[in-house]
Amino acid sequence: VYNIQFSAQLDKTGGSATDVFIWIRVNGNSVPYSATKVVIDGPNNEIVAAWNWVLTLSEGDYIELAWQSPDTAVILLAAPPSGNIPEIPSVILTVTWASNVST
């Protein structure tokens, strides 16, 4: 059993408000009930999407963090350092072992 956590810095390069969907996949298959919709209001309205899942995985399994938006102006923003502020990563993903007992 693993706890999978992420944060993603979302932004838009133009246009108006739009939906962004984020979900998890195991071995290339979308996990049921794992998607969430967030709305980004428009350009320069960065938001951070962050949540976690607890999944039972087997040896050899692999996970993917998937995202989709109907608007091609949506990006995962990474930014260089500025003054004393360090770089902003576009995505942080942490996978932590939780238990040998499946849920």
Secondary structure as UniProt FT lines:
FT   STRAND          2..12
FT   STRAND          18..26
FT   TURN            27..28
FT   STRAND          29..30
FT   TURN            32..33
FT   STRAND          36..40
FT   TURN            43..44
FT   STRAND          47..55
FT   TURN            59..60
FT   STRAND          63..68
FT   TURN            72..73
FT   STRAND          74..76
FT   TURN            83..84
FT   STRAND          91..97
//
